[in-house]
Amino acid sequence: MGTIGLVYHLREFRSFHPFPLELLLVSVLRILAIVSGAYMLRGANWARWLAVSWIALHVGVSYFNGWGEMAMHAAILVVFAVALFNKRAGEYFTGQ
């Protein structure tokens, strides 16, 4: 999702003058998602925490965009948390 979002927002970089700070912040968050995904594939425990934090941030931000969007992000957060913190995932991320 980080890569898709970053590519989507890259086209916005040249259309704004003066440059909005929000676009830079969104891009940094997308890059964090990419880093998190790459390091989760390598089994880095901190990366799963970063991924869940990234989605939790989306839940908080989507509060301002309406209940429907917030509910969707909250559901995604639950799915990610269950997938990343079950017993088998714990074994993968701790190297057991």
Rosetta blueprint (number, residue, H / E / L):
1 M L
2 G H
3 T H
4 I H
5 G H
6 L H
7 V H
8 Y H
9 H H
10 L H
11 R L
12 E L
13 F L
14 R L
15 S L
16 F L
17 H L
18 P L
19 F L
20 P L
21 L H
22 E H
23 L H
24 L H
25 L H
26 V H
27 S H
28 V H
29 L H
30 R H
31 I H
32 L H
33 A H
34 I H
35 V H
36 S H
37 G H
38 A H
39 Y H
40 M H
41 L H
42 R L
43 G L
44 A L
45 N H
46 W H
47 A H
48 R H
49 W H
50 L H
51 A H
52 V H
53 S H
54 W H
55 I H
56 A H
57 L H
58 H H
59 V H
60 G H
61 V H
62 S H
63 Y H
64 F H
65 N H
66 G L
67 W H
68 G H
69 E H
70 M H
71 A H
72 M H
73 H H
74 A H
75 A H
76 I H
77 L H
78 V H
79 V H
80 F H
81 A H
82 V H
83 A H
84 L H
85 F L
86 N L
87 K H
88 R H
89 A H
90 G H
91 E H
92 Y H
93 F H
94 T H
95 G L
96 Q L
